[in-house]
């Protein structure tokens, strides 16, 4: 794939080299529906007559270019309702959701970028496309979306989409997400410090600290892993759990198996949808 790969790292002091730029822009991220979504179709109208006024207002604001309204309308079509307006319901239509997400995403609405990426990853309302998903996850991650930071870290770790396989870039994004409070990223970072992975030097104190921070948030795999770190800080007893590809092979106890299964599960990108208004600052 050559220069079509993206190798982008967050600006972190711990990195030994500066971030690399995106080599190739990703064009036409979504096939827009025609004609423009409107209230003319019964499937796009709210189910309750009392909600039609609210829907009309939201739709008008979205058409006027308000990115928050565009995001909320996309979310309404995506989920069929809004958590803060449960009385407002429509028939779920991911394709139209993606239309409105795209309009908001182009205005740097973080939640819209994340949800559009997620729908491309899952093939919801569009063809599954990890290349386009990686573009929008990366944009949202750069704007501070913690979920997107975790997701793009996984993309670099696996070499998905246009993200070249780069363990250092992956760990840089995990580190940023961990610093922003994500328990999963903290757990992965703890393992990296223990074993000296992703460009990080072995640091058992840092490993313990990050694992403790994840465990303090109720992260069960981190709690199990922390017990192993306390029992064997040099890591011999946790090697089985650290094997990301085939963790079951060396497990010797039920706790080892629980940790290993959890670690393997975290190879896959989380599927969380932002439900709050999330425009980018500035």
Residue pairs with C-beta under 8 A, 6 or more apart in sequence:
1 162
1 164
3 23
3 24
4 23
4 24
4 162
5 23
5 162
5 163
5 164
6 22
6 23
6 24
6 134
6 135
6 138
6 161
6 162
6 163
6 164
7 20
7 23
7 163
7 164
7 166
7 169
8 19
8 20
8 21
8 22
8 138
8 142
8 169
9 15
9 19
9 20
9 166
9 168
9 169
9 172
9 173
10 19
10 141
10 142
10 149
10 172
10 173
10 176
11 18
11 19
12 172
12 175
12 176
14 172
14 175
14 199
14 200
15 168
15 172
15 199
16 168
16 199
22 138
24 162
26 131
26 132
26 134
26 135
26 162
29 102
29 105
29 116
29 120
29 132
29 135
29 136
30 98
30 99
30 101
30 102
30 116
30 120
30 126
30 132
31 126
32 99
32 102
33 95
33 96
33 99
37 44
37 77
37 96
37 99
37 100
38 44
38 59
39 45
39 55
39 56
39 59
43 90
43 91
43 93
44 77
44 90
44 91
44 93
44 96
45 52
45 55
45 90
46 52
46 54
46 55
46 88
46 89
46 90
47 89
47 90
48 87
48 88
48 89
50 87
51 85
51 87
51 88
51 89
54 85
54 87
54 88
55 88
55 90
58 69
58 72
58 73
58 76
58 88
59 73
61 68
61 69
62 69
62 70
62 72
62 73
62 100
62 103
65 103
65 107
67 103
67 104
67 107
67 108
67 109
67 112
67 279
68 104
68 109
68 277
68 279
70 100
70 101
70 103
70 104
70 107
70 109
70 112
71 100
71 101
71 104
71 109
71 111
71 112
71 115
71 277
71 278
71 279
72 82
72 277
73 100
74 96
74 97
74 98
74 99
74 100
74 101
74 104
74 112
74 115
75 82
75 97
75 111
75 115
75 273
75 275
76 82
76 88
76 90
76 97
77 90
77 92
77 93
77 94
77 96
77 97
77 100
78 92
78 94
78 97
78 101
78 115
78 119
78 124
78 125
78 273
79 92
79 273
80 89
80 90
80 91
80 92
81 88
81 89
81 90
82 88
82 275
83 275
93 125
94 119
94 124
94 125
94 126
95 125
95 126
96 125
97 115
97 119
97 124
97 125
98 116
98 119
98 124
98 125
98 126
100 112
101 112
101 113
101 115
101 116
101 119
102 112
102 116
103 112
104 111
104 112
105 112
105 113
105 116
105 136
105 139
107 279
108 139
108 143
108 279
108 280
109 278
109 279
109 280
110 140
110 143
110 144
110 145
110 148
110 274
110 278
110 279
110 280
111 145
111 274
111 276
111 277
111 278
111 279
112 278
113 136
113 137
113 139
113 140
113 143
113 145
113 148
114 136
114 137
114 140
114 145
114 147
114 148
114 274
114 278
115 273
115 274
116 136
117 132
117 133
117 134
117 135
117 136
117 137
117 140
117 148
117 151
118 124
118 133
118 271
118 273
119 125
119 126
120 126
120 128
120 129
120 130
120 132
120 133
120 136
121 128
121 130
121 133
121 137
121 269
122 128
122 271
123 129
130 155
130 160
130 161
131 161
131 162
132 161
133 155
133 161
134 152
134 155
134 160
134 161
134 162
134 163
135 161
135 162
137 148
137 151
137 152
137 155
138 148
138 152
138 163
140 147
140 148
141 148
141 149
141 151
141 152
141 173
143 280
144 180
144 280
144 281
145 274
145 278
146 177
146 180
146 181
146 182
147 182
147 270
147 272
147 274
149 173
149 174
149 176
149 177
149 180
149 182
149 185
150 173
150 174
150 177
150 182
150 184
150 185
150 269
150 270
151 269
151 270
152 163
152 173
153 170
153 171
153 172
153 173
153 174
153 177
153 185
153 188
154 160
154 170
154 267
154 268
154 269
155 161
155 163
155 269
156 163
156 164
156 165
156 166
156 167
156 169
156 170
156 173
157 165
157 167
157 170
157 267
158 165
158 267
159 165
163 169
167 197
167 198
167 199
168 198
168 199
170 198
171 189
171 192
171 197
171 198
171 199
171 200
172 198
172 199
174 185
174 188
174 189
174 192
174 198
175 185
175 189
177 184
177 185
178 185
178 186
178 188
178 189
178 210
178 213
181 217
183 213
183 214
183 217
183 218
183 219
183 222
184 214
184 219
184 266
184 270
186 210
186 211
186 213
186 214
186 217
186 219
186 222
187 210
187 211
187 214
187 219
187 221
187 222
187 225
187 266
188 266
189 210
190 206
190 207
190 208
190 209
190 210
190 211
190 214
190 222
190 225
190 229
191 197
191 207
191 225
191 238
191 242
191 263
192 198
192 200
193 200
193 202
193 203
193 204
193 206
193 207
193 210
194 202
194 204
194 207
194 229
194 235
194 238
194 242
195 202
195 235
195 242
196 202
204 229
204 233
204 234
204 235
207 229
208 226
208 229
208 230
208 233
211 222
211 225
211 226
211 229
212 226
214 222
215 222
215 223
215 226
220 262
221 258
221 259
221 262
221 263
221 266
224 255
224 258
224 259
224 262
225 238
225 241
225 259
227 255
228 237
228 238
228 241
228 255
228 259
229 235
229 238
231 237
232 238
235 242
237 256
238 259
239 250
240 247
240 249
240 250
240 251
240 252
240 256
240 259
240 260
241 247
241 251
241 256
241 259
241 260
241 263
242 263
243 249
243 250
243 260
244 263
244 264
244 267
247 259
247 260
247 261
247 263
247 264
248 257
248 260
248 261
250 256
251 257
251 260
